[in-house]
């Protein structure tokens, strides 16, 4: 469920009623999770290996496939991504009543995502 929430959280351009992520949305996700660094050309080209819509945009299913593959290969990267997105080790959003930490909850989009 956590990754499904992230899909909704990062799909901000308003044009993607089907839940597909534009390149700008993918890059915003990358910046949030990678300390400000965007995906390189090689990483963006790999998006086509996962489920995309008719325009080559990563779908929610494709995003879940991508995160599953990353988790199988490098679970520590997945945990780092989740922490960067505001989740703790129990997958609870930080900064909400009853959770530890004071970072923004995932429902509160960081400026880097909300500005896209």
C-alpha positions, 0 to 999 in steps of 0.5 A: 500500500505504501508504494501505491500511496507514493504513486498518487503523491508523485502524480501531480501534473493533473493530466495523468488521470490514468496514473501515468508519470511524466518525465518531469514527475519521474525526475521529481521523484528522483530528486526527492529520493536521490538527494537532488540528483535526477535520473540519467539517460540510461535510467530513463531509458530503462523505464520502457522495461516496465509497464508504460501507457501508450505514450511511454509514461510509467504507469502505477503498475510499472512503478510498482514493478520498478520498485519491486525489482529495486527491492529485490536487488538493493533493499537498502536503496528502497529503504533510503527512498522510503525515508526520503519520502517521509516514511519510517522503518514501520512504513508509517508516515513521519510527522503525523500524530503517533509517529516518530519524527517531524518530517512532512507526511507523504500526503504533504508534497514537498516543494520539489514535487508540488512545484512540478 
